[in-house]
Amino acid sequence: MLTLKDIFKSLKIEATDERKKLISKAFEFAKKAHQGQKRRSGEDYFQHCIATAKILAEIGMGSKTISAGLLHDVPEDTEITLAEIKKEFGKDIHDLVKGITKLGKIKLRETKEEYLLENLRNMFLAMAEDIRVVIIKLADRLHNMRTLEFNPPEKQLRIANETMEIYVPLADRLGIGEIKAELEDLSFKFLDPKNYNELKEMRDTYYKEGEAFVKQAIKELEHSIKKKNIKIIKIYGRAKHLSSLFLKLKKHEMDIGRIYDLIAIRIIVPSVADCYETLGVVHRKYRSMVGRIKDYISLPKPNGYQSIHTTIFGPKGKIMEVQIRTQKMHNEAEFGIASHWIYNENKKRSWKNYFRQQETFTENELVWLKQLREWQNEAGRDNKEFMEGLKIDFFKNRIFAVTPKGDAIDLPEEATPVDFAYAIHSEVGDSITGAKVDGKMVPLDYKIRNGQIVEILKSKETKLPNTKWLDFVKTSNAKSHIKKQIKREEEKANS
């Protein structure tokens, strides 16, 4: 059973008294709110909240984000309102919890069209408004996936599919490699159990056979690197994630002997210069495989990943991959955007200086990383302004509104309920009599704001569009349908 201590032990940022006090307050508040509630597994519901907060602590998030993780289900599942959370914890935590509550209403419908999926991912980011909301939602989903077996089979499939199509690409987009890989493997387990189980057995057997060689190689490499007076922050072995292994195997006719990075040794050293020097040590100790050296430090991957990979013939000729990187590169590979909180909170250095010290950037780096760098190039921006700058401004001319069932509707700015109705179906548009936005009645020329839930009220009888609607609708779809219906009626009247 998880406790408050587990969250504190997982913190990557400095555990100051102020931070611990805030997290403790959120812990007790959420515990009391969820008292008596149980999950399908039979455990206390509050265990899910602690697990979500623990994941956020593990990836380096700050105390406000961790607190919001503890509180994320309170407005949805208890009597306590968002207004009470605002009163107790302030605007920032209130906005994060509100954002999570809003995102919780979105569901993936039965669709495989890539443009719809991309639209849904974009909507997810646009509606979140603050990137921390997406990160909390990823942590929430990760724990739900870890406990998915307690759900009915049809729900398992829906949630696993939604995770693979929406959450895995989002984690990838934010560069959070650890969460992306685990979500992918957990989805794979439920979507394709036969291949998952066969592959797991194959990988585990192969890794077990090579484990002794990995331990020997680690011992020998550690000795050789230290002899060169290079500090080793960490050196360890790891097995390849199952989902990415399956994709590779399909390219190699399912021959596991042709997968050279199934067994890998990871070496973390202090500086970029140490990375290259360590590479030299590795190659002097073991023969490298020709054409298998990849320098992602000088040429990072499109998502910003940096590391040196080399394939070697280890002890007794066993083929294995060696990955060499700095701690910062490792944090960014594992935690993506979340890793930047660790630097900001622990090093007390300004974001402006941090981005000035960054190594190489490529033209293909993540959109958010470019955005962050642009913010930091503005003169005089301090950490407070940076936190405000976490708002996601990539969707300035579009809004996303949601139906009561959770379907996302993509609209231009200043769109109205009439535009929304026609975007659902022409018949819905033609028969609209009124609209509710976030549960309150609004006029038909109301300008919908990003992330609002819109309910269309319809007439049971056949109804004609009102010509006055043409004065305020924004979409060409709505305009053309209204004009078409009016023209049809005029033709009927004149015939």
N, C-alpha and C positions, 0 to 999 in steps of 0.2 A: 504493500500500500504506500502510495506516494504522500509525502508531507512537505511542509514549507521548507524544511532543511534541504530537500532534494532540489528545489529551485535555487536556493542560495549556493549549493555546491556546484551547480551547473553554470553559474554566472561567468561570462567572459570579461565583463566590465568590472571595475573595482567595486566591491560591496561596501559602499559607504553607509553610515548610519541612516542618512536621509533616504537613500534608495531602498534599504532594507525596511525602513519604517513605512514607506509608500506601498511596497509589495505586500508587507504583512497586513496592512490595513485592507487592501483589496482582497487578500486571501480570506480574512475573517468575514468581510462583508459578503463575498460570494458564497462562502461555506454556509453562512446563516441563511442566505437567500435560497440555496438549493437543498436545504435540509429536508430529508425524507424522500427525495427523488432518487429513483434507481434507473440504471441503464438496462438494456436487454440482457446483458451479461450477468445481471444481478448485483453488480457492484454499485456503490454510491455514485450518483451522477457527477458529483463534485470532483471525482477522480479524473474525469475527462478534462475539466478546467485546469487542474494542476498539471496534467500531462501536456496540455497545450502551452501553458506558461513555461514549463521545463524545456520544451523544444525551443521556444523563443530565447530562453536564457542560453541554451547550448549553442545557438547560432550567433550569439553576441548582441542581441537586442537590448535596448535601454529599459529602465525601470517602469516608465510610463507604458511602453508597449507590452511588457510582461504583465503589468497590472490590468491592462485592457484585455489581455489573453485570459486572465483569471475571471474577468467580468463579462466575457463575450456573449454568454448565453443568458445572462440575468434578465434583460428586458424581454426576451422572447419566451422564456420558460418559467418566469416567476411573476409575482405581483408587483415587483419593483420597476419603476418607470425610468426612462432615460433622464427625465428631469431630476429625479433623486440622485442618479449617478453624477450628474453635472454639479449638483449641490455638494455632494460628498467629495468628488475627485477633480473638479474643475473642467474647463472647456476642452482641453486637449484630449484627455482620456474619454470624456463624453463623446467627442467627435469620432474617435477611433471605434468605440463600441457601437455607435450609431451606424457607422460605415459597415461594420461586420454584420449587424442586424439586417441592413439593406441588402447586402450581397447574399445573405442566407436565403433570400426569397427567389433567387435565380436558379433555374433548373435547366439542364440540357435536355431538349426534346429529341425525339427520334430523327436525327439527321446526320448525314455523313458529308454533306457538301462542304468543301473546304472554306468557301467564302463565308458561309454561315458560322462555321466554327471560329474563323478568324475574327468575324464580327463580334461573336460572343466574348472572345478573349479581350478584344479592344474595349468592349462595353464593360467588362469586368474591371479593367484598369481605369477607364474613364469614370465609372460610378464610384470607385473606391476613393478618388480624389487625393488621398494620401497613400503613398506607396506602402506605409507600415500596415495599412488595413489588409492589403493583398498578402503581406508576409504573415500576419496573424491568421488569415483565412487558410493559408498553406499549412501552417502548424496545426490548426484545427482539423483540416482534412487528413493530414498525416496520421494523427492519432485515431481518427475515425476509421481509416484504412487498416490500421494495426489491429482493430477490434471488429473488423467487418464480418467475421465468421458468425457472429451472434445475430446477424440479420437474416431474414428470409431469403431464399435463393434469388428470386426475381429482383429484390432490392440490392442484393450483392452485385448482380450484373449491371444494374442501372448506375450504381455509385462507382463501380470499377470503370465502366465505360466513360462516365463523366470525368473521372479522375484522369484517365489516359488522354482524353481529348482536350480538356480544359486546364487542369491543374499541372500536369506534367509540362506542357509547353510554357505555362506561366513561370514555373520554377526555373525552367531552362532559360527563358527570356531574362529573368532576374539573376541568372548565373549561380543559383543555389544548387550546386551539384549534388550534395548529399541528399537533400530532400527530393530533388528530381529523380535520382536513381532509386531511392526507396519507394517512392510513389509508383514509379514505373514497374518495379519488381512486384509490388503488392497488387497492382492492377493486373499484371500478367498472370499472377497466381489464380485469380478468379475468372479472368476472361479465357484463359487457355490452360486449365489445370493439368491436362495430360502432358503437354510439352513442358510445362513448368516443372512438374515432379520428375520427369525423365531427365531433364537438363540439370536440375539441382543435384540429383544422384550422381550424374556423370561428372559434374564440376567438383562436387565434394570428394568423390573418389580420386579424381585426378589431382586435386589440391592436396589431399591427405598423403598421396604417394610422393608428392614433391615437397612436403612440409619440412622434412629433414634437410633437404638440399637448400631450402630457403633459409632455415636457421643457420646452416653452415656458412652460406654466402653472406648473411648479415654479420655474423661474427668476424669473418675474414675481411669484409669491406670496412667495417667499423675500425678494426685494427689498422688497416692501411691508410684510411682517411685521417685518423688521429695522429699517425706518424708524421703526416704532412702539416700538423698543427692547425687543421681545420676543425672548428667546433661543429659537432653534430647536435642539432636541436632535437631531432627525433629520427629514428630509423626503424622501419617495421615492414612486415609482409602483408599483402592483402589479396583476396580472390576477386575476380571480375564479377560485376553485377550480372544477374541472370538475363535481364531483358536485353542489354547490349550484347551479351554473349550470344543469345539466340539470333539476333540480327546478323552478327558476324558469321556464325555457323552456317546460316542459310546461304551466305556468299561462298562458303567453302565446302559445299556438299555435306554439311553436318560432320565434317572431320575435325574433331577437337585437337588432334595433333598438329593442325595447321594454325591454331590460335596461339600466337606467341606472347600475348599479354595476359593470359589466363592467370599466371602466377606473376606477381609484381612486387618489387621492393621499392619502397618510397623513402627517399633521403631528404630531410629538411635541414637546410644550412642557413647561416645568417645573411649572406649577401649574394648578389648576382655573380661577382668574381669567384666566390666560393663554389657556386654551382658549376662553373666551367672547370675550375680546378678539380672538383670532385669527379667530374666526367672523365678527366684525364687519369685520375687514380683508378676508377672503375675499369677503364680500358687497358690499363697496365696490368691489372690483376686478372681480368678475364677477357678472352677474345670476343670482339663484338661481331654481330651479324651484319654483313655488308648491306648497305641501303636501308638500315633500320634505325638510323639516328634521326630524331625529329627535334628540331630546336624551336619550341614554341615560345621561347623567351624573346628572341630577336624577331620572330614572326608569330605573334599570338593567334590563337583560333578566333573565328568570327565573334564568339561570345566573350572574348577577353581573356580566355584561359591561357596561363603561362606556366611552362615547365619544360625540362629537357627529358626526352624519352630515348632510351637506347636498349636494344635487345642484345643480350649476352649469352654465351655458353658458360653457365655457372659450374659448380662442382659436379664432377662426373659427366660433364657435357650437357647438363640439364638446361634447356632453353628457358630464359625468364627475362622479364622486362625490368629495367631500373628507371625510376622517375626521380628527378632531382629538381628541387625548387626551394625558394625562400619561404619563411613563415608567412609573409604577406601574400605571396602567390598561393600558398596552401589555403589560407583563410578565404581568399577570393574564389578559389576553385570550389571549396566546400560550402561557403556561406554566401557567395555573391555579394549583392548590394548590402546585405546585413553585416558583412565584415567591416564596412566603413564606420559603423557605430563603435566597433571595438577601438579603432584608431582615435576616433573623436573623443570617446569617453575616457579612455585610459591614458592617452599620450598628452592630452590637454594641448594639442597643437591645432592651429586653425585649419579649417578646410582649405583655405586658399593656399597655404603652404603645403598641405598634403598633396593637392593636385599638382602643384608646381614640382613636387619631388617624384611624381609618378614616372615610371620608366617609359616604355614605348607604347604609343597608341596607334591603332590601325584604323583605316577608313571604315572597316566593317565592325568596329566595336559596338557594343550594345547602345541602343538609343538613349537609355537612361544615363549611361556613363557619359555620353557626349553632352547630354543635358546638364548633368552635374558639373562637368568641367566648364561649360559655358557660364553657369551661375557663378562658379568660383572665380572666373576671369573678370567679373564685374568688381570694380574698385570698392573697397570698404565693406564688403559683405562679411558679417560675423556669423558666429554659430547659431544665434537666435534666428537670424534671417535665413540661414541655411535650412533650419527645421521648417520654417514657413515655406521655403522653396521646395519642400518635398511634395507639394501639391503636384499632381500630374497634369501638365498643361499641353499634352500632345493632341488633344481633341477639341480645340477651341471652337470650331464651327459646327460641331455635331453634338447632339445630346442623345442619351439612351433613356427611354421610359419603359416601364415594365407593366405587363398585364397582371391582374390579380392571381393568375396561374403561374406567373414567373417567366413568361416569354418576354424576350427583350425586343423592343422596337427602336430601330435606328432612325432618327429624325434630324432635320436641320434646327439650328438655334431658333427660338421664338415660335416653334411649331405649336399648334393648338390641339385640343381634343378632337376636332374634326379631322385634322391631318392624321392623328393617331388612329382614328376609327377607319379611315380609308386605307391606311397602311396595313390594317388587319385584313379587311376585305371590303370590296365595293358595296356589298349589301349592308354591312355594318355601318359604313359611312352614310349611305342613303337613309337608314332608319334611325340615326342618332337623334335623341330628344334631349339629352343632358349628359353630364359627366361628373364623376367624383375624382378628385386628386388627393391621394393620401387620406382617403376616407371622408373628405369634405366636398360638398357641392361647389362647382365652379362654373362661371359662364363659358359658353362655347368658344369665345375668342381669348380665353385664358392662355397665357404663354407658359407652356410646360417647362419645368426646370429639370436639369440632369438628375436622373435616378429616382424620379417620382413614380408612384404607382398610380396608374390611370385606369379607372373603371368606366366603361361606356354604358349609358342607359339607352335602351332602344324601344321603339314603338312596335307593338305586335302587328299592327296593320301596315300595309304598304304605304310608304310616305315619300314625298318628293323632297329633294334637297332645296334649301333656301338660297335664293340668288344672293342674299346679303352675305353668305358665307364666303363668296368670292372676294369680298373686301378684306378678309383677314387670314385666309388659309395661306400656308407657305409652300406646300409641296405641289409639284406639277401633277402628281398622281391625283391628289384631291381636286385640283382645279379642273383637270380634264374630265373626271367622272361627273363633277357637278354640272359642267357645261354640256356634257353628253346627255345627261338626264333632262336638263332644261330644254335642250334642242328637241329631244324626242317628244316631250310633252307639247311643245309649240307646234310640232308637225302634226301631232294627233288632233290638236285643237283646230288646226286649219284644214284638216282633210274632210 
